Amino acid sequence: MSDEMPIVFGVAGGTASGKTTVALTILDAVGAHRVSYLPHDAYYKDRPDLTFEERALLNYDHPNSLETKLLQKHIKCLLKGKAVNVPVYDFSNHRRTDETVLVEPSPIILVDGILIFTKRRLRELMDIKVFVDTDSDVRFIRRLKRDMEERDRSLDSVVTQYLDTVRPMHLKFVEPSKRFADVIIPGGGMNQVAIDMVVSRLNAMLHQHEGA
């Protein structure tokens, strides 16, 4: 790394909008070795005081379900050139594990998550803010497939959670946060024109930061 401050790159969007795919596509283009990755999903609060049944009923789509202050602290540490230990969250048990992932400082700090634009202090740490905008029916189908295959959820539990919390919280928090984005990418990872524009901007910023 150079002595310049890293670029903080935020990617938001609704559940299963393809934001992580977009982020990884962009960062693959600029070089994954230049990236420190901080997924907001890793920062869900741990609730060991609750039973599994009680944890399953929590609203995980509300901003208060996440330990965003810890995420902010980690970003600030990376900006100062210090490595951080990112939590590992087990979505099957709704608990943090005892493991962490060591993330070293890099020229780009990537933060992604559905709610990262809802907190002003977190937004203020970002140099580029991208919102991935995908139709709700496509997002629901993707989430259903993901949660059943990767997170060991039943069909009924996924549908119930979507109707009870995911959709209402999207309308209340996620959709309004789109106005804070610098770039909105319709259609997710299929929008190559928008992705190329973001890659071009990131490369220009890296060129300036690294003094090349």
TORFI-315278 format. One record per residue: residue in three letters; x, y, z of N, C-alpha, C in turn. Coordinates in pm, 1 decimal, always signed. Example, Ala and Ser with C-alpha at 12.3 -4.5 7.8 and 13.67 -1.06 7.14 Angstrom:
Ala|+1319.0|-569.0|+780.0|+1230.0|-450.0|+780.0|+1320.0|-330.0|+780.0 .
Ser|+1285.0|-225.0|+708.0|+1367.0|-106.0|+714.0|+1290.0|+3.0|+787.0 .
//
This chain:
Met|+82.3|-119.9|+0.0|+0.0|+0.0|+0.0|+86.3|+125.8|+0.0 .
Ser|+29.4|+231.1|-54.3|+95.6|+360.1|-46.7|+58.1|+426.8|+83.8 .
Asp|+107.6|+547.9|+103.1|+72.8|+621.8|+223.6|-63.9|+688.2|+213.0 .
Glu|-128.0|+680.5|+95.3|-259.1|+741.5|+76.4|-365.9|+660.9|+148.8 .
Met|-475.5|+728.8|+183.7|-587.1|+661.0|+249.9|-654.6|+565.1|+153.4 .
Pro|-697.1|+447.4|+199.4|-770.9|+355.3|+112.8|-904.3|+414.8|+67.1 .
Ile|-956.5|+359.8|-40.6|-1087.5|+397.7|-92.7|-1192.3|+308.1|-28.3 .
Val|-1294.3|+367.2|+31.8|-1403.6|+289.1|+91.4|-1517.6|+284.4|-10.5 .
Phe|-1550.7|+164.2|-53.0|-1645.1|+139.6|-161.1|-1765.2|+64.5|-104.6 .
Gly|-1883.5|+128.4|-101.1|-2003.9|+67.3|-45.4|-2099.4|+20.6|-153.5 .
Val|-2149.9|-102.4|-139.1|-2247.7|-157.1|-233.2|-2369.2|-203.6|-154.8 .
Ala|-2483.8|-140.0|-180.6|-2608.8|-174.6|-112.9|-2712.5|-221.8|-214.2 .
Gly|-2826.7|-264.0|-163.0|-2935.5|-311.4|-248.0|-3023.2|-403.2|-166.4 .
Gly|-3140.1|-432.5|-218.2|-3232.2|-520.3|-147.0|-3179.3|-661.6|-133.9 .
Thr|-3244.2|-740.9|-50.4|-3204.4|-879.4|-32.4|-3198.9|-951.8|-166.1 .
Ala|-3089.8|-1026.6|-188.1|-3071.3|-1106.0|-309.6|-3080.8|-1022.9|-437.6 .
Ser|-3040.3|-896.9|-428.7|-3043.5|-809.5|-545.7|-2926.9|-834.8|-640.2 .
Gly|-2826.4|-906.6|-592.2|-2706.9|-929.6|-671.8|-2595.2|-834.5|-636.8 .
Lys|-2607.0|-767.6|-521.3|-2506.6|-666.6|-485.4|-2368.5|-727.4|-464.4 .
Thr|-2361.7|-845.4|-403.2|-2231.7|-907.2|-381.9|-2171.5|-950.9|-514.5 .
Thr|-2254.4|-1002.0|-604.5|-2206.8|-1039.3|-738.3|-2151.4|-918.1|-811.8 .
Val|-2223.3|-807.4|-804.5|-2177.2|-683.8|-868.3|-2045.1|-639.4|-806.5 .
Ala|-2039.0|-640.0|-673.2|-1917.2|-595.8|-604.3|-1797.7|-681.9|-642.9 .
Leu|-1815.8|-813.4|-644.2|-1704.9|-902.5|-674.9|-1664.3|-892.6|-821.6 .
Thr|-1761.2|-867.5|-909.2|-1729.5|-847.7|-1051.0|-1643.8|-722.9|-1069.6 .
Ile|-1684.0|-616.3|-1002.2|-1608.2|-491.2|-1010.3|-1468.6|-507.9|-952.4 .
Leu|-1461.2|-572.9|-836.9|-1332.5|-584.6|-770.1|-1240.2|-685.0|-837.6 .
Asp|-1297.9|-782.5|-907.6|-1216.0|-873.3|-987.3|-1149.2|-796.3|-1100.9 .
Ala|-1222.7|-696.7|-1152.9|-1169.2|-615.6|-1262.6|-1055.1|-525.2|-1215.9 .
Val|-1063.0|-476.8|-1092.0|-957.0|-387.6|-1042.8|-846.9|-463.9|-968.8 .
Gly|-873.5|-591.3|-938.3|-772.9|-672.7|-870.6|-812.8|-707.0|-728.9 .
Ala|-851.8|-833.9|-705.3|-899.2|-874.8|-572.9|-792.4|-858.3|-465.0 .
His|-665.8|-863.0|-504.1|-557.1|-848.8|-407.0|-550.8|-707.9|-349.4 .
Arg|-625.9|-615.6|-411.0|-627.1|-476.9|-363.5|-744.1|-450.1|-269.8 .
Val|-813.9|-555.0|-225.8|-942.6|-536.4|-159.1|-945.7|-595.4|-18.0 .
Ser|-997.1|-516.1|+76.5|-1033.9|-564.4|+209.9|-1186.6|-572.2|+212.9 .
Tyr|-1241.0|-691.9|+235.4|-1385.2|-714.5|+222.7|-1452.1|-722.3|+359.9 .
Leu|-1551.6|-633.8|+381.4|-1627.0|-631.2|+507.4|-1776.8|-645.3|+476.5 .
Pro|-1830.2|-767.2|+479.3|-1973.8|-784.4|+456.9|-2053.2|-747.7|+582.1 .
His|-2154.5|-663.2|+566.7|-2235.0|-621.3|+682.2|-2302.1|-741.2|+748.3 .
Asp|-2334.5|-844.4|+669.2|-2398.9|-965.2|+722.7|-2317.1|-1031.4|+833.3 .
Ala|-2187.3|-1012.1|+831.7|-2101.4|-1074.6|+932.7|-2119.7|-1010.7|+1069.7 .
Tyr|-2182.8|-892.9|+1073.7|-2191.1|-814.5|+1196.7|-2327.3|-822.5|+1265.3 .
Tyr|-2407.1|-925.6|+1232.1|-2530.8|-944.3|+1307.0|-2499.1|-964.0|+1455.0 .
Lys|-2580.4|-903.7|+1539.5|-2558.1|-915.1|+1683.1|-2577.5|-1059.1|+1729.2 .
Asp|-2493.6|-1100.0|+1822.3|-2505.5|-1233.2|+1880.1|-2602.1|-1227.0|+1998.4 .
Arg|-2697.1|-1322.3|+2003.9|-2794.7|-1323.8|+2112.6|-2794.2|-1460.1|+2182.2 .
Pro|-2689.1|-1490.0|+2256.7|-2681.3|-1619.2|+2326.0|-2783.5|-1632.6|+2437.9 .
Asp|-2843.5|-1520.0|+2478.7|-2942.1|-1521.6|+2585.7|-3076.5|-1576.0|+2541.0 .
Leu|-3094.3|-1590.8|+2408.0|-3222.0|-1637.7|+2354.5|-3212.0|-1782.0|+2306.9 .
Thr|-3325.2|-1851.9|+2307.6|-3329.2|-1986.2|+2251.5|-3327.6|-1976.6|+2099.4 .
Phe|-3305.2|-2090.6|+2033.4|-3305.6|-2091.2|+1887.5|-3440.3|-2042.7|+1834.9 .
Glu|-3548.2|-2089.2|+1896.7|-3681.9|-2049.3|+1852.5|-3702.7|-1898.5|+1866.9 .
Glu|-3650.9|-1842.4|+1975.6|-3664.0|-1697.7|+1996.5|-3578.5|-1620.0|+1897.4 .
Arg|-3458.1|-1670.5|+1871.0|-3370.4|-1602.8|+1773.7|-3430.5|-1606.4|+1634.3 .
Ala|-3497.5|-1715.9|+1600.3|-3556.6|-1729.8|+1467.8|-3667.0|-1627.3|+1443.1 .
Leu|-3724.9|-1574.7|+1551.6|-3835.0|-1479.3|+1539.0|-3787.7|-1333.4|+1536.4 .
Leu|-3658.4|-1310.4|+1554.2|-3607.2|-1173.2|+1554.2|-3616.2|-1110.5|+1415.7 .
Asn|-3624.0|-979.7|+1412.6|-3629.6|-906.0|+1286.8|-3485.9|-876.0|+1240.5 .
Tyr|-3435.6|-959.3|+1149.9|-3298.0|-944.4|+1103.4|-3284.8|-842.7|+990.1 .
Asp|-3394.9|-780.2|+952.4|-3392.3|-682.8|+843.4|-3404.1|-539.6|+894.8 .
His|-3400.2|-523.4|+1026.0|-3401.1|-390.7|+1087.0|-3256.5|-348.5|+1115.0 .
Pro|-3223.2|-221.5|+1095.4|-3084.8|-176.4|+1121.4|-3033.1|-210.6|+1260.3 .
Asn|-3121.7|-217.6|+1359.2|-3077.9|-244.4|+1496.3|-3033.5|-389.4|+1517.9 .
Ser|-3054.5|-475.6|+1418.2|-3013.5|-615.4|+1432.4|-2863.8|-633.8|+1407.7 .
Leu|-2798.9|-528.3|+1361.4|-2658.1|-536.0|+1323.8|-2571.1|-448.8|+1414.2 .
Glu|-2449.3|-495.8|+1439.6|-2354.9|-420.5|+1522.1|-2273.9|-326.9|+1430.3 .
Thr|-2342.2|-224.5|+1381.7|-2282.6|-135.4|+1282.2|-2166.7|-54.0|+1339.5 .
Lys|-2171.8|-23.6|+1467.3|-2061.1|+51.1|+1528.5|-1930.4|-28.2|+1521.0 .
Leu|-1938.9|-160.5|+1533.1|-1818.5|-243.0|+1521.0|-1766.8|-238.8|+1376.5 .
Leu|-1859.0|-242.3|+1280.0|-1819.5|-230.5|+1139.9|-1748.2|-97.4|+1114.9 .
Gln|-1804.9|+10.5|+1168.6|-1742.0|+142.4|+1153.8|-1602.3|+143.3|+1215.2 .
Lys|-1589.4|+82.3|+1332.0|-1459.6|+74.2|+1399.3|-1358.6|+0.6|+1312.1 .
His|-1403.1|-109.4|+1248.8|-1313.8|-188.1|+1164.7|-1270.9|-109.7|+1040.3 .
Ile|-1363.3|-34.7|+981.6|-1328.0|+48.3|+866.3|-1221.6|+150.2|+905.9 .
Lys|-1241.7|+214.3|+1020.2|-1145.8|+314.9|+1066.0|-1008.9|+253.0|+1094.0 .
Cys|-1008.4|+131.1|+1147.2|-880.1|+62.7|+1170.5|-808.6|+35.9|+1038.1 .
Leu|-882.8|-12.9|+938.2|-823.8|-41.1|+807.3|-773.1|+87.4|+741.7 .
Leu|-845.7|+197.2|+762.6|-801.7|+325.5|+708.1|-668.6|+370.0|+769.0 .
Lys|-643.6|+323.7|+891.3|-518.1|+357.5|+959.2|-409.2|+253.5|+933.1 .
Gly|-440.8|+154.6|+846.8|-342.0|+53.4|+813.5|-333.3|-61.8|+911.4 .
Lys|-438.1|-79.8|+993.1|-439.2|-187.5|+1092.4|-533.8|-299.3|+1048.7 .
Ala|-490.8|-425.3|+1066.1|-574.2|-540.1|+1034.1|-688.3|-553.7|+1135.3 .
Val|-796.5|-619.7|+1095.0|-911.6|-639.2|+1183.6|-957.6|-784.7|+1179.5 .
Asn|-1024.9|-826.0|+1285.3|-1082.9|-960.8|+1293.2|-1233.7|-951.1|+1273.7 .
Val|-1280.5|-993.2|+1157.3|-1422.0|-983.2|+1121.6|-1497.2|-1104.9|+1176.0 .
Pro|-1613.7|-1082.9|+1239.4|-1690.4|-1195.9|+1292.4|-1736.0|-1291.2|+1181.9 .
Val|-1764.0|-1415.0|+1221.4|-1823.3|-1514.4|+1130.6|-1960.2|-1550.6|+1186.1 .
Tyr|-2065.2|-1529.7|+1106.2|-2201.6|-1551.2|+1152.9|-2258.7|-1678.5|+1092.4 .
Asp|-2321.1|-1760.5|+1176.0|-2385.1|-1885.4|+1133.6|-2534.6|-1860.3|+1114.6 .
Phe|-2578.8|-1852.8|+989.6|-2717.7|-1820.7|+960.7|-2812.5|-1936.0|+992.8 .
Ser|-2760.7|-2057.2|+1001.3|-2846.8|-2171.6|+1034.7|-2889.1|-2167.6|+1180.9 .
Asn|-2797.5|-2120.8|+1268.2|-2826.5|-2116.0|+1411.8|-2854.9|-1974.7|+1463.3 .
His|-2842.0|-1875.5|+1376.1|-2862.1|-1735.3|+1416.4|-2768.0|-1697.7|+1530.3 .
Arg|-2640.8|-1737.7|+1514.5|-2540.3|-1707.9|+1616.0|-2406.6|-1676.6|+1549.9 .
Arg|-2327.3|-1593.6|+1617.2|-2188.0|-1579.6|+1577.5|-2112.0|-1704.1|+1620.0 .
Thr|-2015.3|-1741.2|+1539.7|-1930.0|-1853.2|+1577.7|-1812.7|-1799.5|+1660.0 .
Asp|-1729.1|-1890.4|+1706.7|-1609.8|-1850.7|+1781.2|-1496.8|-1807.6|+1687.4 .
Glu|-1516.1|-1828.4|+1558.4|-1412.8|-1796.5|+1461.7|-1422.8|-1651.2|+1415.9 .
Thr|-1313.0|-1599.1|+1366.1|-1309.7|-1467.8|+1300.9|-1224.2|-1480.0|+1175.2 .
Val|-1237.5|-1381.9|+1087.4|-1156.8|-1376.9|+965.0|-1065.0|-1255.3|+973.7 .
Leu|-935.7|-1279.2|+960.7|-839.9|-1169.4|+964.7|-841.5|-1097.4|+830.4 .
Val|-870.9|-968.1|+832.7|-873.5|-887.1|+711.3|-761.7|-784.2|+720.2 .
Glu|-671.8|-791.5|+624.3|-556.7|-701.2|+621.3|-592.8|-572.8|+546.0 .
Pro|-526.1|-461.8|+576.0|-551.1|-336.4|+503.8|-512.7|-348.8|+357.0 .
Ser|-590.1|-283.3|+270.6|-569.4|-284.4|+126.2|-608.2|-148.1|+69.6 .
Pro|-573.6|-121.7|-57.0|-610.3|+6.8|-116.4|-760.3|+31.4|-126.2 .
Ile|-839.7|-77.9|-134.0|-985.3|-64.3|-140.4|-1047.7|-139.0|-23.3 .
Ile|-1139.5|-73.0|+45.3|-1219.2|-137.9|+149.6|-1360.4|-153.4|+94.4 .
Leu|-1402.3|-277.2|+71.8|-1535.9|-304.8|+19.3|-1631.6|-336.0|+133.1 .
Val|-1741.0|-261.9|+139.6|-1846.2|-286.6|+238.3|-1974.1|-314.4|+160.5 .
Asp|-2038.5|-428.5|+187.4|-2166.4|-451.6|+121.2|-2271.0|-497.8|+222.0 .
Gly|-2397.3|-470.4|+188.9|-2507.3|-507.8|+277.8|-2632.8|-430.6|+241.5 .
Ile|-2747.2|-482.9|+283.9|-2873.4|-419.5|+244.9|-2896.9|-287.9|+317.4 .
Leu|-2833.9|-269.4|+434.4|-2866.6|-154.9|+518.9|-2751.2|-56.8|+538.0 .
Ile|-2646.0|-68.2|+458.7|-2526.2|+12.6|+486.3|-2545.7|+161.0|+457.5 .
Phe|-2648.7|+197.9|+380.5|-2671.6|+340.1|+353.0|-2771.7|+402.6|+450.0 .
Thr|-2821.3|+325.7|+546.3|-2922.3|+378.5|+638.4|-2860.4|+452.5|+756.4 .
Lys|-2730.9|+432.7|+778.9|-2662.7|+496.0|+891.9|-2570.1|+606.8|+842.4 .
Arg|-2595.5|+729.2|+886.4|-2520.5|+844.8|+836.2|-2370.7|+831.3|+861.0 .
Arg|-2331.0|+791.7|+981.5|-2188.4|+786.1|+1013.4|-2116.8|+679.5|+930.7 .
Leu|-2187.8|+573.9|+896.6|-2128.5|+472.5|+810.0|-2116.7|+526.3|+667.0 .
Arg|-2221.2|+593.4|+619.6|-2217.0|+652.3|+485.1|-2101.8|+751.0|+471.4 .
Glu|-2078.1|+827.4|+576.4|-1975.8|+932.2|+569.2|-1834.4|+876.4|+555.5 .
Leu|-1817.2|+747.9|+584.2|-1686.6|+685.4|+568.5|-1662.4|+640.2|+424.6 .
Met|-1765.1|+643.1|+341.0|-1756.5|+587.1|+205.7|-1721.3|+692.7|+101.7 .
Asp|-1633.6|+653.5|+9.3|-1595.1|+740.2|-102.2|-1686.1|+718.4|-223.4 .
Ile|-1729.7|+594.8|-244.1|-1821.1|+561.1|-353.5|-1935.0|+477.2|-296.6 .
Lys|-2057.9|+514.1|-331.0|-2175.0|+440.5|-284.3|-2256.8|+394.5|-405.3 .
Val|-2270.3|+262.3|-419.9|-2343.1|+202.7|-532.4|-2464.4|+127.4|-479.8 .
Phe|-2580.1|+146.9|-543.9|-2702.0|+74.8|-506.4|-2742.5|-14.0|-622.9 .
Val|-2757.6|-143.8|-595.5|-2799.2|-240.7|-697.1|-2950.4|-255.9|-690.2 .
Asp|-3018.0|-217.9|-798.1|-3164.3|-210.8|-801.5|-3219.3|-324.6|-886.8 .
Thr|-3284.7|-421.4|-822.1|-3337.5|-539.1|-890.9|-3484.5|-558.0|-855.2 .
Asp|-3564.8|-602.6|-951.2|-3708.6|-620.3|-930.3|-3736.0|-712.1|-811.3 .
Ser|-3842.1|-681.7|-737.8|-3873.0|-753.8|-613.9|-3902.5|-901.8|-637.1 .
Asp|-3967.6|-936.8|-748.7|-3998.5|-1077.9|-771.4|-3871.0|-1158.9|-796.1 .
Val|-3776.6|-1100.1|-867.7|-3648.9|-1167.0|-891.1|-3573.5|-1183.9|-760.1 .
Arg|-3574.1|-1081.1|-676.9|-3504.0|-1088.8|-548.4|-3564.5|-1195.6|-458.7 .
Phe|-3698.7|-1204.1|-456.4|-3763.0|-1304.4|-371.1|-3726.6|-1446.3|-415.2 .
Ile|-3730.1|-1472.0|-545.2|-3696.5|-1605.4|-595.1|-3552.5|-1641.5|-559.8 .
Arg|-3462.2|-1546.2|-578.3|-3321.3|-1570.6|-543.4|-3304.7|-1598.5|-394.8 .
Arg|-3374.2|-1520.4|-310.6|-3362.2|-1538.9|-166.3|-3417.4|-1674.7|-124.6 .
Leu|-3531.2|-1712.0|-181.0|-3592.6|-1840.9|-149.9|-3496.4|-1955.0|-180.8 .
Lys|-3438.3|-1951.0|-299.0|-3343.6|-2056.0|-341.0|-3220.5|-2057.2|-251.4 .
Arg|-3165.3|-1938.0|-222.8|-3045.3|-1929.1|-139.3|-3069.1|-1979.6|+1.8 .
Asp|-3176.9|-1933.5|+65.7|-3200.1|-1968.3|+205.5|-3230.9|-2116.4|+223.7 .
Met|-3297.5|-2176.5|+124.8|-3327.3|-2319.2|+136.0|-3204.1|-2404.7|+109.2 .
Glu|-3120.9|-2362.3|+13.8|-3005.8|-2443.4|-24.2|-2883.5|-2418.5|+63.4 .
Glu|-2861.7|-2292.3|+102.7|-2738.2|-2258.0|+172.2|-2755.6|-2236.4|+321.8 .
Arg|-2877.8|-2203.3|+365.3|-2898.3|-2169.6|+505.6|-2994.4|-2264.4|+576.8 .
Asp|-3025.5|-2374.7|+509.1|-3102.8|-2482.7|+569.7|-3238.1|-2435.0|+622.9 .
Arg|-3304.7|-2346.3|+547.5|-3436.1|-2296.1|+587.4|-3545.7|-2371.9|+513.8 .
Ser|-3662.7|-2379.2|+575.9|-3777.5|-2441.0|+510.6|-3848.5|-2338.7|+422.4 .
Leu|-3929.3|-2388.4|+329.5|-4005.0|-2299.7|+241.4|-4095.0|-2207.3|+322.4 .
Asp|-4167.6|-2264.5|+418.8|-4259.7|-2184.1|+498.9|-4187.7|-2075.8|+577.8 .
Ser|-4071.5|-2108.7|+634.7|-3999.8|-2009.9|+716.1|-3948.1|-1894.7|+630.2 .
Val|-3904.0|-1925.5|+508.7|-3853.2|-1820.7|+419.9|-3966.7|-1727.5|+377.4 .
Val|-4080.1|-1785.9|+340.7|-4195.1|-1705.5|+296.9|-4247.9|-1621.0|+411.6 .
Thr|-4259.9|-1680.9|+530.0|-4309.6|-1607.4|+647.0|-4218.5|-1491.4|+681.8 .
Gln|-4087.6|-1516.2|+683.1|-3992.8|-1409.6|+714.5|-3999.1|-1298.7|+610.4 .
Tyr|-4013.3|-1336.2|+484.8|-4018.7|-1235.6|+378.0|-4139.1|-1144.4|+395.8 .
Leu|-4254.8|-1203.8|+424.8|-4377.0|-1124.3|+438.6|-4379.7|-1044.2|+568.6 .
Asp|-4325.6|-1102.6|+676.9|-4333.3|-1037.7|+808.3|-4229.8|-927.4|+827.5 .
Thr|-4108.6|-949.9|+777.6|-4002.2|-851.6|+805.3|-3926.1|-804.4|+681.6 .
Val|-3891.3|-896.1|+592.0|-3803.9|-857.9|+479.8|-3868.2|-750.7|+393.1 .
Arg|-3989.4|-776.4|+347.4|-4056.1|-679.6|+259.6|-4087.8|-548.3|+331.0 .
Pro|-4147.5|-552.3|+451.7|-4174.8|-425.3|+521.2|-4048.7|-343.6|+549.5 .
Met|-3940.4|-410.2|+590.8|-3816.7|-337.9|+621.5|-3749.5|-285.4|+493.6 .
His|-3767.4|-357.8|+383.9|-3714.9|-307.6|+256.6|-3783.5|-175.5|+220.5 .
Leu|-3914.7|-172.8|+234.2|-3989.9|-52.5|+199.2|-3959.8|+62.6|+296.0 .
Lys|-3934.4|+28.5|+422.3|-3912.0|+131.9|+523.9|-3768.6|+184.5|+524.3 .
Phe|-3670.5|+95.8|+503.3|-3530.6|+135.5|+519.6|-3447.1|+126.2|+391.4 .
Val|-3454.5|+12.0|+323.3|-3363.2|-12.2|+211.6|-3395.7|+75.9|+91.6 .
Glu|-3520.0|+71.9|+47.3|-3559.1|+149.4|-70.8|-3533.0|+299.7|-52.3 .
Pro|-3570.4|+359.7|+62.9|-3541.7|+502.6|+81.1|-3392.1|+535.4|+82.2 .
Ser|-3308.3|+438.9|+121.9|-3164.1|+466.1|+129.3|-3100.7|+477.9|-8.8 .
Lys|-3175.0|+440.4|-111.4|-3123.4|+448.0|-248.7|-3085.3|+590.9|-286.3 .
Arg|-3151.0|+688.0|-225.3|-3124.1|+827.9|-259.6|-2984.1|+872.5|-218.7 .
Phe|-2918.6|+796.6|-131.0|-2784.0|+832.6|-87.5|-2675.7|+777.5|-181.7 .
Ala|-2715.6|+695.7|-278.6|-2617.7|+633.2|-367.7|-2561.0|+733.9|-467.4 .
Asp|-2434.7|+715.6|-500.4|-2373.0|+793.8|-606.8|-2409.0|+735.1|-743.2 .
Val|-2422.9|+601.7|-747.5|-2455.2|+530.4|-871.4|-2561.5|+425.8|-840.0 .
Ile|-2663.8|+417.9|-924.8|-2765.7|+314.0|-913.9|-2751.2|+221.5|-1033.7 .
Ile|-2736.0|+91.5|-1007.0|-2719.8|-6.8|-1113.6|-2848.3|-88.5|-1126.8 .
Pro|-2930.6|-60.8|-1227.5|-3051.4|-142.2|-1249.0|-3012.4|-279.3|-1304.2 .
Gly|-3084.2|-382.8|-1260.1|-3063.8|-515.0|-1317.8|-2946.8|-593.1|-1263.4 .
Gly|-2878.9|-540.5|-1163.2|-2771.5|-614.8|-1099.1|-2653.3|-643.0|-1189.4 .
Gly|-2601.1|-766.1|-1180.4|-2480.0|-803.7|-1249.9|-2491.0|-809.3|-1400.2 .
Met|-2612.0|-799.1|-1454.4|-2630.4|-803.2|-1599.0|-2603.4|-668.6|-1664.6 .
Asn|-2592.3|-562.6|-1585.0|-2574.7|-428.4|-1640.0|-2425.5|-399.2|-1658.2 .
Gln|-2369.7|-448.0|-1766.9|-2226.5|-436.5|-1788.4|-2182.4|-292.1|-1811.1 .
Val|-2270.1|-211.2|-1872.6|-2234.4|-71.4|-1897.0|-2210.3|+2.4|-1764.5 .
Ala|-2303.7|-13.5|-1670.5|-2289.9|+52.5|-1540.9|-2168.1|+0.1|-1465.0 .
Ile|-2146.3|-130.8|-1471.3|-2031.5|-189.8|-1402.8|-1901.1|-135.0|-1460.1 .
Asp|-1893.7|-124.7|-1592.7|-1772.9|-70.7|-1655.8|-1747.2|+73.1|-1612.1 .
Met|-1853.7|+151.0|-1595.0|-1837.9|+289.6|-1551.2|-1780.4|+296.3|-1410.2 .
Val|-1829.8|+210.0|-1322.0|-1780.5|+208.4|-1184.4|-1634.8|+161.7|-1180.9 .
Val|-1602.4|+58.7|-1261.4|-1464.7|+9.7|-1268.7|-1370.9|+120.2|-1314.7 .
Ser|-1413.7|+195.3|-1415.9|-1332.3|+305.6|-1466.6|-1306.5|+409.8|-1358.1 .
Arg|-1410.4|+442.7|-1281.9|-1396.7|+540.5|-1174.9|-1302.9|+489.3|-1065.0 .
Leu|-1318.0|+363.1|-1026.0|-1232.5|+304.9|-922.8|-1086.4|+302.3|-967.2 .
Asn|-1064.1|+263.1|-1092.8|-926.6|+259.6|-1143.5|-863.8|+398.3|-1143.2 .
Ala|-943.9|+499.3|-1178.2|-892.2|+637.0|-1177.5|-855.3|+679.4|-1036.1 .
Met|-939.8|+643.5|-938.2|-911.7|+678.1|-799.0|-789.7|+603.3|-747.8 .
Leu|-776.2|+474.9|-785.3|-659.4|+397.1|-745.3|-531.5|+456.3|-804.8 .
His|-540.1|+496.9|-929.0|-424.4|+557.5|-997.3|-379.0|+681.6|-920.8 .
Gln|-476.3|+762.4|-878.6|-444.7|+883.9|-803.2|-390.0|+850.3|-665.3 .
His|-453.8|+754.6|-597.0|-412.1|+719.9|-460.8|-273.0|+657.3|-456.9 .
Glu|-243.3|+575.2|-557.2|-119.0|+501.7|-555.2|-5.2|+579.9|-620.5 .
Gly|-39.1|+698.0|-670.7|+64.0|+783.3|-727.5|+128.7|+727.7|-851.9 .
Ala|+48.3|+644.1|-926.9|+104.5|+581.1|-1047.9|+107.2|+679.9|-1163.5 .
//
